[in-house]
Amino acid sequence: MTGDSAAAQATSLAQTDFSTIPTPTLTLDVPRMETNIAVTAATFAAAGVALRPHFKTSKCLQVAARQRDAGAAGFTCSTPAEVRALTEAGFTDLLWAHQPVGPGKVATAVDFAGSAGLRIILDSLAVAEPISRLAHEKGVTVGYLLEIDTGQGRTGVLPAAAVEVAGQVANLPGLKLAGVITHEGHLSGFLGDRPGLTAAAAGVGATLAAVAQDLRAAGHECEIVSVGSTPGMQSAPFAPGVTEGRPGTYVYYDANQTRLQSCELNQCASSVLTRVVSANRPGTAIIDAGLKAMSADALTPVNGAGIVVDLHGVPLADLFFGTANEEHGFLTGSGTNLLRVGDLLRVIPNHACGTSNMWSKLLAVHGDGRCEEWPIVARH
């Protein structure tokens, strides 16, 4: 990061008068976000690897437009609502990275594959068969990526079973294998071991590339080799044979990513603006950002509900956001003795994606202090 970029990141929110803004409010530091977008896009472009960001982090079309303008090849979606929102806004080359099970999701997969070229993911014959039937009935070919479990233990087939499952699905009409995909979510288990995380991520990329080669050797086309996570994006996408990466959180970063050493705190672009509403007891202060304003998705229970910082983004000493009710957050520690009712604070959320989904809009704060509301779409 250049000195000018660092200065912009440090001052953009500080130039804004937050005194009249209702709290809690989800805020977005636009210069920080744009720096995150530009740096990641340039890294992927230099390596010749396609960047397909996950839309679930922002669920914001203004953010996605900036990612597209910076060179994103397309977008990754988690839900039918995200597919619909991006398609209706004119975004193309979409991948729906969730098993489309159930009549409604099957219909979405086939309809958008036919009208917008949507690709989906599969990990079994049982998932594939209903999609095949509807696609064949409608005369549509649905492109899919075979999901591979490279260690997370969630969905996906084990690498050794990939050729067998691909062979089973190949006999179904209306489906066409486009490649392989994995999500290396298990990298969050390397908390405190960044070298181990980097090596494991590179191993994920190598494993997936080897699966793709096995499929090709068995006679299957396998154009796309897709990995996806922010913790692993410094190594997994750049393993030989990998063609694209699908990080999501990088656009905002968050407290969890700082703990995994994926970023520095001053790269975190989203935060919840909050006020102290009670300071009656020594060692405790209550803020108006509770469970409905934050994502409590921490890597470990002791991480609480987020990192409390001042309006300049500087962490406050001896202050811990440990628990929350629906509309109240409980701050503890000796640092609370310096807080007074009405004081403004910011909280860097543990998980940016989950926090975005809590809100219907965000306050975008530009480098000159100007603010505007951006809608958040496709929420659950």
C-alpha positions as CSV (number, residue, x, y, z in Angstrom):
1,M,0.0,0.0,0.0
2,T,1.4,3.5,-0.8
3,G,1.7,6.2,1.7
4,D,-1.1,8.2,0.1
5,S,-3.4,5.2,0.2
6,A,-2.7,4.5,3.8
7,A,-3.4,8.2,4.7
8,A,-6.7,8.0,2.8
9,Q,-7.6,4.9,4.7
10,A,-6.8,6.5,8.0
11,T,-8.8,9.7,7.5
12,S,-11.8,9.2,5.4
13,L,-14.3,8.3,8.2
14,A,-12.7,10.9,10.5
15,Q,-13.6,13.7,8.1
16,T,-17.3,12.9,8.5
17,D,-19.5,14.6,11.1
18,F,-21.3,11.6,12.7
19,S,-23.0,13.6,15.4
20,T,-26.4,13.7,13.7
21,I,-26.4,10.2,12.3
22,P,-28.8,7.8,14.0
23,T,-27.2,4.8,15.6
24,P,-26.6,2.0,15.2
25,T,-25.7,2.4,11.5
26,L,-23.7,0.1,9.3
27,T,-20.9,2.3,7.7
28,L,-18.6,1.6,4.8
29,D,-15.3,3.4,4.3
30,V,-15.3,3.7,0.6
31,P,-11.6,4.5,0.1
32,R,-10.6,1.5,2.1
33,M,-13.0,-0.7,0.1
34,E,-11.7,0.6,-3.2
35,T,-8.2,0.0,-2.1
36,N,-9.0,-3.6,-1.2
37,I,-10.7,-4.1,-4.6
38,A,-7.8,-2.6,-6.5
39,V,-5.1,-4.5,-4.8
40,T,-6.8,-7.8,-5.1
41,A,-7.8,-7.3,-8.7
42,A,-4.2,-6.3,-9.6
43,T,-2.8,-9.4,-7.9
44,F,-5.1,-11.8,-9.7
45,A,-4.6,-10.1,-13.0
46,A,-0.8,-10.2,-12.7
47,A,-1.1,-14.0,-12.1
48,G,-3.5,-14.6,-15.0
49,V,-6.1,-16.0,-12.6
50,A,-9.8,-15.0,-12.9
51,L,-11.3,-13.2,-10.0
52,R,-15.0,-14.1,-9.2
53,P,-15.9,-12.3,-6.0
54,H,-18.6,-13.7,-3.6
55,F,-21.5,-11.3,-3.6
56,K,-22.7,-12.5,-0.2
57,T,-20.2,-10.2,1.6
58,S,-21.7,-6.9,0.5
59,K,-25.0,-7.8,-1.1
60,C,-24.7,-4.3,-2.5
61,L,-24.9,-3.5,-6.2
62,Q,-22.8,-0.4,-5.8
63,V,-20.0,-2.4,-4.4
64,A,-20.3,-5.2,-7.0
65,A,-20.2,-2.6,-9.8
66,R,-16.8,-1.4,-8.5
67,Q,-15.5,-5.0,-8.4
68,R,-16.7,-5.5,-12.0
69,D,-15.1,-2.3,-13.1
70,A,-11.8,-3.4,-11.6
71,G,-11.8,-6.5,-13.7
72,A,-13.9,-9.2,-11.9
73,A,-14.7,-12.0,-14.4
74,G,-18.1,-12.6,-12.8
75,F,-19.7,-13.2,-9.4
76,T,-20.3,-16.0,-7.0
77,C,-23.8,-16.2,-5.4
78,S,-25.0,-18.1,-2.4
79,T,-28.8,-17.8,-2.8
80,P,-31.5,-17.6,-5.4
81,A,-32.2,-14.0,-4.3
82,E,-28.5,-13.1,-5.0
83,V,-28.7,-14.7,-8.5
84,R,-31.9,-12.8,-9.2
85,A,-30.6,-9.4,-7.9
86,L,-27.4,-9.5,-9.9
87,T,-29.1,-10.7,-13.1
88,E,-31.8,-8.1,-12.9
89,A,-29.1,-5.5,-12.5
90,G,-27.3,-6.6,-15.6
91,F,-24.4,-8.6,-14.1
92,T,-23.3,-11.6,-16.1
93,D,-21.2,-14.8,-15.7
94,L,-22.7,-15.9,-12.4
95,L,-21.9,-19.0,-10.5
96,W,-24.4,-20.2,-7.8
97,A,-22.2,-22.0,-5.3
98,H,-24.7,-23.9,-3.2
99,Q,-26.4,-27.2,-3.9
100,P,-29.8,-26.4,-5.6
101,V,-32.0,-28.9,-3.8
102,G,-35.8,-28.6,-3.6
103,P,-38.3,-27.7,-6.4
104,G,-37.9,-23.9,-6.0
105,K,-34.1,-24.0,-6.3
106,V,-34.2,-26.5,-9.1
107,A,-36.5,-24.2,-11.0
108,T,-34.2,-21.2,-10.3
109,A,-31.1,-23.2,-11.5
110,V,-32.8,-24.2,-14.8
111,D,-34.5,-20.9,-15.5
112,F,-31.5,-18.7,-15.0
113,A,-29.2,-21.2,-16.7
114,G,-31.5,-20.8,-19.8
115,S,-32.0,-17.1,-19.6
116,A,-28.7,-15.8,-18.1
117,G,-26.2,-18.6,-18.5
118,L,-26.0,-19.3,-14.8
119,R,-23.7,-22.1,-13.7
120,I,-24.4,-24.2,-10.6
121,I,-22.5,-26.7,-8.4
122,L,-23.3,-30.4,-7.8
123,D,-21.9,-33.1,-5.5
124,S,-24.0,-36.1,-6.2
125,L,-26.3,-37.9,-8.5
126,A,-29.2,-37.2,-6.1
127,V,-28.7,-33.5,-6.5
128,A,-28.2,-33.7,-10.2
129,E,-31.3,-35.9,-11.2
130,P,-34.1,-33.4,-10.5
131,I,-32.2,-30.6,-12.3
132,S,-31.6,-32.9,-15.3
133,R,-35.2,-33.8,-15.6
134,L,-36.4,-30.2,-15.6
135,A,-33.6,-29.0,-17.9
136,H,-34.4,-31.8,-20.3
137,E,-38.1,-30.9,-20.2
138,K,-37.4,-27.3,-21.0
139,G,-34.6,-27.9,-23.5
140,V,-32.0,-26.2,-21.5
141,T,-28.4,-27.2,-20.8
142,V,-27.2,-26.3,-17.3
143,G,-23.5,-25.9,-16.8
144,Y,-22.2,-27.2,-13.5
145,L,-19.0,-27.5,-11.5
146,L,-18.4,-30.6,-9.5
147,E,-17.8,-29.7,-5.9
148,I,-14.8,-31.3,-4.2
149,D,-14.3,-31.6,-0.5
150,T,-10.6,-30.6,0.1
151,G,-10.8,-30.6,3.9
152,Q,-13.7,-28.6,5.2
153,G,-16.0,-31.6,5.6
154,R,-19.1,-29.8,4.5
155,T,-20.6,-30.5,1.0
156,G,-18.6,-31.9,-1.9
157,V,-17.2,-35.3,-2.9
158,L,-13.8,-36.5,-1.7
159,P,-11.1,-36.2,-4.4
160,A,-10.9,-39.9,-4.9
161,A,-14.6,-40.1,-5.8
162,A,-14.7,-37.3,-8.3
163,V,-14.2,-39.4,-11.5
164,E,-16.9,-41.8,-10.4
165,V,-19.5,-39.1,-9.6
166,A,-18.7,-37.2,-12.8
167,G,-19.3,-40.4,-14.7
168,Q,-22.7,-40.9,-13.1
169,V,-23.8,-37.4,-13.8
170,A,-22.4,-37.5,-17.4
171,N,-25.2,-39.9,-18.3
172,L,-27.9,-37.4,-17.5
173,P,-29.4,-35.1,-20.2
174,G,-29.4,-31.4,-19.7
175,L,-26.2,-31.1,-17.7
176,K,-22.7,-30.2,-18.8
177,L,-19.6,-30.4,-16.7
178,A,-17.7,-27.1,-16.7
179,G,-15.1,-27.8,-14.1
180,V,-14.4,-28.4,-10.4
181,I,-14.9,-26.2,-7.3
182,T,-14.0,-26.2,-3.7
183,H,-14.3,-23.9,-0.6
184,E,-11.3,-24.1,1.7
185,G,-13.3,-23.0,4.8
186,H,-11.2,-25.2,7.0
187,L,-8.4,-22.7,6.8
188,S,-10.0,-20.8,9.7
189,G,-8.7,-23.6,11.9
190,F,-5.1,-22.2,11.4
191,L,-5.7,-19.4,13.9
192,G,-2.3,-18.2,15.0
193,D,-0.4,-20.2,12.3
194,R,-0.3,-18.1,9.2
195,P,2.6,-20.1,7.6
196,G,0.6,-23.2,8.1
197,L,-2.5,-21.6,6.7
198,T,-0.6,-20.5,3.6
199,A,0.8,-23.9,3.0
200,A,-2.6,-25.6,3.5
201,A,-4.2,-23.2,1.0
202,A,-1.5,-24.0,-1.6
203,G,-2.2,-27.7,-0.9
204,V,-5.9,-27.1,-1.6
205,G,-5.1,-25.6,-5.0
206,A,-2.8,-28.4,-5.9
207,T,-5.3,-31.0,-4.8
208,L,-8.1,-29.4,-6.9
209,A,-5.9,-29.1,-9.9
210,A,-5.0,-32.8,-9.6
211,V,-8.7,-33.7,-9.5
212,A,-9.3,-31.7,-12.6
213,Q,-6.4,-33.6,-14.4
214,D,-7.9,-36.9,-13.3
215,L,-11.3,-35.9,-14.8
216,R,-9.6,-34.9,-18.1
217,A,-7.8,-38.2,-18.2
218,A,-11.1,-40.0,-17.8
219,G,-12.5,-38.1,-20.8
220,H,-14.4,-35.2,-19.1
221,E,-14.0,-31.6,-20.0
222,C,-12.8,-29.6,-17.1
223,E,-12.1,-26.0,-18.0
224,I,-12.7,-24.3,-14.7
225,V,-10.7,-25.0,-11.5
226,S,-12.1,-22.8,-8.9
227,V,-11.0,-22.2,-5.3
228,G,-12.6,-19.8,-2.9
229,S,-11.8,-18.0,0.4
230,T,-10.3,-14.8,1.7
231,P,-7.9,-16.5,4.1
232,G,-6.5,-18.7,1.3
233,M,-6.5,-16.1,-1.5
234,Q,-2.8,-15.4,-1.2
235,S,-1.8,-18.9,-2.2
236,A,-4.6,-21.3,-3.2
237,P,-5.6,-19.4,-6.5
238,F,-2.0,-19.4,-7.6
239,A,-1.3,-23.1,-7.5
240,P,-0.5,-24.4,-11.0
241,G,-3.6,-25.5,-12.7
242,V,-6.1,-23.3,-10.8
243,T,-8.0,-20.9,-13.1
244,E,-10.0,-18.7,-10.7
245,G,-10.5,-17.6,-7.1
246,R,-13.7,-16.6,-5.3
247,P,-12.8,-14.6,-2.3
248,G,-15.6,-12.6,-0.7
249,T,-14.6,-11.0,2.6
250,Y,-11.6,-9.2,1.0
251,V,-13.8,-6.4,-0.2
252,Y,-14.4,-5.3,3.4
253,Y,-12.2,-7.6,5.5
254,D,-13.3,-8.0,9.1
255,A,-12.1,-8.8,12.7
256,N,-11.9,-12.5,11.9
257,Q,-9.6,-11.8,9.0
258,T,-7.3,-9.7,11.2
259,R,-7.1,-12.7,13.6
260,L,-6.1,-14.9,10.7
261,Q,-3.5,-12.4,9.6
262,S,-5.2,-12.0,6.2
263,C,-5.2,-8.2,6.7
264,E,-4.4,-5.4,9.0
265,L,-7.1,-3.7,11.0
266,N,-6.8,-0.5,9.0
267,Q,-7.9,-2.4,5.9
268,C,-11.3,-3.2,7.4
269,A,-13.8,-1.1,5.5
270,S,-17.2,-1.9,7.2
271,S,-18.1,-1.0,10.8
272,V,-21.1,-0.4,12.9
273,L,-21.4,3.1,14.3
274,T,-22.8,3.0,17.8
275,R,-23.4,5.2,20.8
276,V,-23.0,4.7,24.5
277,V,-26.5,4.7,26.1
278,S,-25.6,3.8,29.7
279,A,-22.6,4.0,31.9
280,N,-24.0,3.5,35.3
281,R,-21.8,0.7,36.6
282,P,-17.9,0.8,36.9
283,G,-16.3,-1.5,34.4
284,T,-19.3,-1.7,32.2
285,A,-20.9,0.4,29.4
286,I,-23.9,-0.3,27.2
287,I,-24.1,0.6,23.5
288,D,-27.0,0.6,21.2
289,A,-25.5,-2.0,18.8
290,G,-26.7,-5.5,19.8
291,L,-27.3,-8.9,18.2
292,K,-29.5,-7.4,15.5
293,A,-26.7,-5.0,14.4
294,M,-23.7,-7.4,14.5
295,S,-22.6,-10.8,13.4
296,A,-21.4,-12.8,16.4
297,D,-19.6,-15.3,14.1
298,A,-16.3,-15.3,15.9
299,L,-13.4,-17.7,15.3
300,T,-13.3,-18.5,19.1
301,P,-15.8,-17.6,21.9
302,V,-13.4,-15.2,23.5
303,N,-13.4,-12.9,20.5
304,G,-16.8,-11.5,21.5
305,A,-19.0,-9.5,19.1
306,G,-16.3,-7.4,17.3
307,I,-13.4,-5.0,17.8
308,V,-14.3,-1.6,19.3
309,V,-12.4,1.3,17.8
310,D,-12.8,5.1,17.9
311,L,-14.0,7.2,15.0
312,H,-10.4,7.2,13.6
313,G,-10.3,3.4,13.6
314,V,-7.9,3.2,16.6
315,P,-8.7,0.2,18.9
316,L,-9.7,1.3,22.4
317,A,-7.5,-0.1,25.2
318,D,-9.0,-2.4,27.8
319,L,-12.4,-2.5,26.2
320,F,-14.1,-5.7,25.3
321,F,-17.4,-6.2,23.5
322,G,-18.2,-9.6,25.0
323,T,-22.0,-10.1,25.0
324,A,-25.1,-8.6,23.6
325,N,-28.9,-8.6,23.7
326,E,-31.0,-7.8,20.7
327,E,-30.5,-4.0,20.9
328,H,-27.8,-3.6,23.6
329,G,-24.1,-4.4,23.5
330,F,-22.2,-4.9,26.8
331,L,-18.7,-3.4,26.9
332,T,-16.5,-4.4,29.8
333,G,-13.0,-3.6,30.9
334,S,-11.2,-0.6,32.6
335,G,-11.5,1.3,29.3
336,T,-15.3,1.8,30.0
337,N,-14.4,4.2,32.8
338,L,-13.5,6.8,30.1
339,L,-16.8,6.4,28.3
340,R,-19.8,8.7,28.8
341,V,-23.4,8.5,27.6
342,G,-23.6,9.8,24.0
343,D,-20.0,8.9,23.1
344,L,-19.7,7.6,19.5
345,L,-17.8,4.4,18.8
346,R,-17.3,2.0,15.9
347,V,-17.3,-1.8,16.0
348,I,-15.4,-3.8,13.4
349,P,-17.6,-6.8,13.0
350,N,-16.3,-10.3,13.4
351,H,-17.8,-11.4,10.1
352,A,-18.5,-8.8,7.5
353,C,-20.8,-11.1,5.4
354,G,-23.1,-12.0,8.3
355,T,-23.2,-8.3,9.4
356,S,-24.3,-7.1,5.9
357,N,-27.2,-9.5,6.0
358,M,-28.5,-7.9,9.2
359,W,-29.0,-4.5,7.4
360,S,-31.2,-3.2,4.6
361,K,-28.8,-0.4,3.8
362,L,-25.4,1.0,4.6
363,L,-23.9,4.5,4.9
364,A,-21.2,4.8,2.3
365,V,-18.6,7.4,3.5
366,H,-16.4,8.8,0.8
367,G,-12.9,10.2,1.1
368,D,-14.1,13.8,1.2
369,G,-16.5,13.0,4.1
370,R,-19.6,12.9,1.8
371,C,-22.1,10.2,2.8
372,E,-24.8,8.4,0.8
373,E,-27.1,5.5,1.5
374,W,-26.6,2.3,-0.6
375,P,-29.2,-0.4,-0.4
376,I,-28.3,-4.0,0.7
377,V,-30.3,-6.5,-1.4
378,A,-31.1,-10.2,-1.5
379,R,-31.2,-10.6,2.3
380,H,-32.6,-13.6,4.0
